[in-house]
Amino acid sequence: MRWDPTDPAQRRARYALLSGMWSVFFVLFSWPYVALLLGALALYWGTSALRAKPRRPSPDSPANSAHSANSANPLNAGNPANGANPVPPGAPPAPPAQAGRPQRTAAVTGLVTASLALVLVASTFTVQLVYRDYYTCVGDALTHEAKQSCETLLPRELRGVLGNQDG
């Protein structure tokens, strides 16, 4: 199956994949607000792509016109040599070749990466909220020694992770 840019479900699945991936990158680059926006958009596009119904092929497309021309000719309808399968009378028509939902993998990957990015953004905001005193102290410090003294506001386990690494 090829990518059809006119299919909204395929477009949204691709958008979900790209915006989810970029939201993870923006979390890693410490731009949480951009990552939050892209992650939310990726969740929206991914869920809407997964909920969309498969698109019906257009009667004007070249693949359908060849099939309809072959079935319209009664001489070719039951002749396997001409590429047509014999269809017993009263049987339901064969399902189209594209029976699955398009771009499911891209939509699910976009949802997973967006969820990961939103969890990382939420954890960043939570750490900044819980240790607000430390971040306020570092922001208000005028000297290097004052910044180092702010590390006493952190627990010992987090001083190596969140603390000032300047020595």
N, C-alpha and C positions, 0 to 999 in steps of 0.2 A: 504494500500500500504506500502510495506516495503522499507527500505533504501537500495539502490543499489550502492555500492561503485564504480562500474565501469561506472556509469552514470555521465558524466561531469557536467550536469546541477544540479544534486543533490549535487555533491561535491562542486561546486561553491556557491550554496546556503548556504551550511553549513559553508564554508570558510567565506562568507559574514557575516553570523550571528556571528561567533566567533571573527573575526577581528573587526567588528563593536563594539561588546561588550567590547573587550579589548582596543579599542581606547578610549572609554569613560572612562574606568578605568585609562588609562595612562594620560588622561587630568586631572582627579581628583588627580592623584599622581604627577602632575606638571612635566610631561615628554612630552612636546608638540610636539617634533620632532618625537618621536615614535608614538604618537597618530595621527599625520598628515600622516605618512606612512601607518599605519594600516587603517585609515579612507579612504584614497584614494584607497587602495586595496579592502576594503569592498565595496566601490562604484562600482569599476570595476567588481568585482565578482558578486555582486547583480544584476547589470544591465545585465551582460552576462547570468546569470542564468534565469532571467525573459525573455530575448529575445530568449533563446534556444527553439528549437522545441521539443515537447515530443518525447521521445525515443521509437522507435518501438521495440516490444518484439522480442527477438532472437528466431529463429525457433528451436534452440536446447534446449530451456528452458523446464523444466518438465511440466509446465502448458500448453504450446502450443502443446507439443507432445501428451498430452491426448486429447486435443480438436481436433487436426488434425486426430488422430486415430479414434475418435468417428465419425467425419464427413466423413472419408474415407470409412467406412463400410456402404454400402447402406442399410443394414438391420437395423442399429441403427440410420440412418439419420433422419427419421421422427417419431421415437418412443419416446414419452415423458416419458415413463417408464424407458428408459435407460439414462435419463438426457439430451437428446438432444431436442431442440425446433424444431418443424416442420418449414421449411423455404420454402415458395412458390418458384417455379421456376422463375428465372429472377429477383428475389429480391436482393438488394445489401446485402453484408455480414454484420453481426452485428458488431458494433464498439467494439474494445477491452475493457476489463473491466477497464483499466487505461486510461480514456479519458482526465482527467485533467492534468495540468502541475504539475510535482512533486516539492515539497518543495517551493511552492510560499510563504508560510508564513515565512519561514526562510529567503528567499531572501528579502522580504519586510521589515522584522524586521532588517536585516543587513543594508539595505539602510537607514532606519530611525535612527538607532543608529550611523551609520557612519556620517550621515548628522548632527546629534546633536553634535558629537565629533568635526567635522570640523568647525561648528559654534562656539563652545567653544574655539577651537584653534585660530580661526580668531579673536575672541574678545580678547583673551589674547595678541595676537600680536598687535592688534590695541591699547589696553591700554598701552602696553610697548612703542609703537611708539609715541602716543600722549603725554605721561608723561615721555618722555625720560630724561628730565632734572632731574626729581626726582630720577629715577633709577640710573642715572650717579652719582648724589650727594651721594646717599646711598652707591653705590659701591666704591666711592673714600673716604668716611669718615673713619677716623682713630680712632675716639673715639665715645663713646655712645652719648655724647652731640652733636657731629657733625651730627650724624644720626638723632637725634631728631630735629635739626634745619632744616633739609631737608624737613620736613613736611610743611614748609611755601610755598613750590613750588606746593603743591596740593591744589585743591579747598576745602573749609571747609566741603562740603558734603562727600568727599571721604577720609578725614583724618582718619576716624574710620575704613574704609574698607581697604585702601591701605597703610595707615600710619603704623608707628612702634607702636606696642601695648605694649611696655615694660614700659610704665608709665612715 
